Amino acid sequence: MDARAMSGGRGAVREDAILRTTLELLAECGYDQLTIDAVAARARCSKATIYRRWPGKAALVMTAVRRHAGQPATAAPDTGSLRSDLLAALEIMRSSLSGQDAALVLGLLIAMHRDQELAAEVRVQVLNAKREVFGAVIARAIARGEVPATCTWGARVYPISTNSWSCAGDAMMTISASSLPVAGE
């Protein structure tokens, strides 16, 4: 990013227009059909302006997604049980997808199969945000005694299906949503 963009002047306005245009085109035509030429044309800037800030399409898309798509991961409320906390976290994530965000996510998922650089960057961005949310849930469950303290959630909480998580600590443990206690039971 150049000094003009960081200073909040014309460069920042131009950068914002480029990033918003990138998201619009990504939602309209998908990652594979998105071109720097199309972004430049719609954002009314030169390709050189884009390439001065981003080395390629993957970097441009990831910057746009990080800056403008959706909201940061929202912490799940403390409901008093691991099962309810996990369900609340998943519900918050599901409901945060709006029409354009859903199209963006779908476009990114499809593109990740073909572009390993993009796939790696998306995984880092998405997984880090989700680890924060689920990490807090697991930490609360440990504090309540619902999960063994050996479950060091840090980088080791992985969704392994739609309703279960694997937690690798000193011992391997799988948490299945169907086997978790329901609050008040």
Secondary structure, 3 states (H helix, E strand, C coil): CCHHHHHCCHHHHHHHHHHHHHHHHHHHHHHHHCCHHHHHHHHCCCHHHHHHHCCCHHHHHHHHHHHHCCCCCCCCCCCCCHHHHHHHHHHHHHHCCCHHHHHHHHHHHHHHCCCHHHHHHHHHHHHHHHHHHHHHHHHHHHHHCCCCCCCCCCCCEEEEECCEEEEECCCEEEEEHHHCCCCCC
